[in-house]
Structures are given as structure tokens and as C-alpha cells.
């Protein structure tokens, strides 16, 4: 049974030559990276910030007890960032954003490889097509006066096979990469809003925004 569904792949590799074999190897590696990224996103809780959002909303209402309780329930990878902001109100937003970017960088590992595959796979397929066309015309030249159109036609479709394989590898990779990038953009927007909400909650008393020199004197 295994050899049954592997036969078309083996036949395609034999017809397409080394370029198709390389593209098949790249496709297997790409699939492994995509599966790893899906697992990584799921394990980190990307897009699942319900409890964290509740904590931020509670803090924005000056409900510190509710904010802490909601934060303790959250399993988001952004919890340490929000906890740092809640614990030390004097923490600079630049420091919190840098900590968030460090976590985003971990989630984005492997995405540059997917981008390279999406861009280079069609070019690699085109390179195989050019090599195939050169071989086809060389065979046509060697035939001399006894030209057989089937020789040229067969060489051309075999050459075009590499371009087709390159596009088959590149197009799904580009779509998946676009989805990953969209998720990360949404994560950045959420983190930015969370940081600024925690550092400047609407429920904070006006006096807390005043510098020490402007606060009313006591006694």
C-alpha cells in the first residue's frame, strides 16, 4: 500500500530529474516547519487571550483584585509582560515592548525559511525548465534531418514539469506564511494595546498622573 501512493512521486522524480527531487525534499522540510509552527502557536496560546483580556479590562477599571485573579487564570505567553506592568507601574513602555518583541521573535522562527521557499521554489522550477529546454533542443539538433516532433514535444513537457512542481510547492507555502504573518500582526497589536492600557488605565486617579512636584502638599 505504501509503494502504491509513492509510485507517482517516484515516477515524477524520475521524469523531472534532480531539480524535482530537490523541490520534493524542500516540500517535505517545509511541511515539517509548518507543522512545528502550528504546534508552537497552539502551545503558546496565540490568539487565546480571553483571561488576559479580562485582566486588562479589570485593571483599566481600577479593579486590581479582579485583574490579578484573571491574570492567574491566563495561560497566554504574554502573561509575564502584563504581570511585569502590573507589578511595577514605573516600568517603561519601551522595556515592556522589548520583552514582548523577544517573545514574538521566538514565535517567528522558521517564517523566514517559509518566505525563502515561497520566493525561490518557482525560480528553481524555472531553472529546471530552462535546463530541460536546452536538453530538448540539443536532442533535436542531434537528430539532424530526421527531425521527430515528438522528441521536441516530449522534452518540452518534461521541462515544464519542473515549473509546475515549483509552483505547487510555492503557492501553499505563500498562503500559509501569509496566515502566520497575519496572526503575528494581530498579536503585536494586542500586546501594544495591553501595555498602554496597563500603564495608563482610564480608572487611575488623576493625581497619580501628576509629577511629584505637582501633587498637593500634605501637612
C-alpha positions in Angstrom: 0.0 0.0 0.0 2.8 2.4 0.8 4.5 1.8 -2.5 1.2 2.3 -4.3 0.9 6.0 -3.4 4.6 6.6 -3.6 4.9 5.3 -7.1 3.5 8.6 -8.7 6.0 10.6 -6.7 8.9 8.3 -7.7 7.8 8.5 -11.3 7.6 12.3 -11.2 11.1 12.5 -9.7 12.5 10.2 -12.4 10.9 12.3 -15.2 11.7 15.7 -13.7 15.3 14.9 -12.8 17.4 16.3 -9.9 15.5 19.7 -9.8 12.3 18.0 -9.0 14.0 15.8 -6.4 15.3 18.9 -4.7 11.9 20.5 -4.8 10.4 17.4 -3.2 12.9 17.5 -0.5 12.2 21.2 0.1 8.5 20.4 0.3 9.0 17.8 3.0 11.1 20.2 5.0 8.5 23.0 4.5 5.7 20.7 5.7 7.8 19.9 8.8 8.3 23.6 9.6 4.6 24.3 9.1 3.6 21.5 11.4 6.1 22.7 14.0 4.8 26.3 13.8 1.2 25.2 14.2 2.2 23.2 17.3 4.2 26.2 18.6 1.4 28.6 18.1 -1.1 26.3 19.8 1.3 25.6 22.8 1.9 29.4 23.3 -1.8 30.2 23.2 -1.5 32.5 20.2 -4.9 34.2 19.7 -6.3 32.8 23.0 -6.2 35.8 25.4 -9.6 35.7 26.9 -8.5 35.6 30.6 -5.7 38.1 29.8 -8.1 40.5 28.2 -10.3 40.2 31.3 -7.3 41.1 33.5 -6.5 44.1 31.4 -10.1 45.3 31.4 -10.3 44.9 35.2 -7.1 46.8 35.7 -8.5 49.6 33.4 -11.5 49.8 35.8 -9.1 50.1 38.7 -10.2 46.6 39.9 -6.8 45.3 40.9 -8.1 42.3 42.7 -10.1 41.2 39.7 -7.1 41.9 37.4 -4.8 39.7 39.4 -7.4 36.9 39.6 -7.9 36.9 35.8 -4.2 37.1 35.2 -3.6 34.0 37.3 -6.1 32.1 35.1 -4.5 33.0 31.9 -2.1 30.6 30.1 -1.0 33.2 27.4 2.6 33.6 26.7 2.1 37.3 27.2 1.3 36.9 30.9 4.9 37.7 32.1 4.7 41.0 30.2 1.4 42.1 31.7 2.5 40.8 35.1 5.6 43.0 34.9 3.5 46.0 34.0 1.1 45.3 36.9 3.8 44.7 39.4 5.9 47.8 38.6 3.9 50.7 37.3 7.1 52.6 36.7 8.3 50.1 34.1 8.9 52.0 30.8 6.7 51.0 27.9 9.9 50.6 25.8 11.1 47.9 28.1 7.8 46.0 28.0 7.6 46.3 24.2 11.2 44.9 24.0 10.2 41.9 26.2 7.2 41.3 24.0 9.3 41.5 20.8 11.6 38.9 22.3 8.7 36.5 22.6 7.4 37.4 19.1 10.8 36.7 17.8 10.7 33.1 19.2 7.3 32.6 17.5 8.6 33.9 14.2 11.5 31.5 14.0 11.2 29.5 10.8 9.0 32.0 9.0 12.0 33.4 7.1 12.6 29.9 5.8 9.0 29.7 4.6 9.4 33.1 2.9 12.5 31.9 1.1 10.7 28.8 -0.1 7.8 30.8 -1.4 10.2 33.0 -3.4 12.8 30.5 -4.6 10.7 27.5 -5.4 9.2 29.0 -8.6 12.7 30.2 -9.6 14.2 26.7 -9.0 11.4 25.2 -11.1 12.0 27.7 -13.9 15.7 26.8 -13.7 14.8 23.2 -14.2 12.6 24.1 -17.2 15.5 26.0 -18.8 17.8 23.0 -18.4 15.1 20.7 -19.8 14.6 23.0 -22.8 18.3 23.1 -23.5 18.4 19.3 -23.4 15.4 19.1 -25.7 16.8 21.3 -28.3 20.2 19.5 -28.1 18.3 16.3 -28.9 16.6 18.0 -31.8 19.9 19.2 -33.2 21.5 15.7 -32.8 18.6 14.3 -34.8 19.7 16.3 -37.8 17.5 16.0 -40.9 15.5 13.2 -39.3 13.5 15.5 -37.0 10.8 13.9 -34.9 8.4 16.4 -33.5 7.6 14.0 -30.6 11.2 14.4 -29.4 10.8 18.2 -29.0 7.3 17.9 -27.6 8.3 15.3 -25.0 11.3 17.3 -23.9 9.2 20.4 -23.5 6.5 18.9 -21.3 9.2 17.2 -19.2 10.9 20.6 -18.8 7.7 22.3 -17.9 7.1 19.7 -15.2 9.7 21.3 -13.0 8.0 24.7 -13.2 4.7 23.1 -12.2 6.3 21.4 -9.2 7.9 24.6 -8.2 4.6 26.4 -8.2 2.9 23.6 -6.3 5.5 24.0 -3.6 5.5 27.8 -3.6 1.8 28.7 -3.6 0.6 26.8 -0.5 3.7 28.0 1.3 2.9 31.6 0.5 -0.6 31.2 1.7 0.4 29.6 5.0 3.1 32.2 5.5 0.6 35.0 5.0 -1.7 33.4 7.6 1.2 33.2 10.1 2.2 36.8 9.5 -1.4 37.9 10.0 -1.6 36.1 13.3 1.6 37.7 14.5 0.4 41.2 13.4 -2.7 40.7 15.5 -0.5 39.6 18.4 1.6 42.7 18.2 -1.5 44.9 18.2 -2.9 43.1 21.2 0.3 43.4 23.1 0.7 47.1 22.3 -2.8 47.8 23.5 -2.3 45.8 26.6 0.9 47.6 27.6 -0.5 51.0 27.1 -3.8 50.1 28.9 -2.0 48.8 31.9 0.5 51.7 32.1 -2.3 54.3 31.5 -5.6 52.9 32.8 -8.7 55.1 32.5 -9.7 54.3 36.1 -6.5 55.7 37.6 -7.0 58.7 39.7 -5.9 62.0 38.1 -3.5 62.6 40.9 -1.5 59.5 40.0 -0.6 61.1 36.7 0.8 64.2 38.3 4.5 64.5 38.8 5.7 64.5 42.5 6.3 68.3 42.4 2.7 69.0 41.2 1.0 66.7 43.8 -0.7 68.6 46.6 1.3 69.0 49.7 0.2 67.4 53.0 0.5 68.7 56.4 
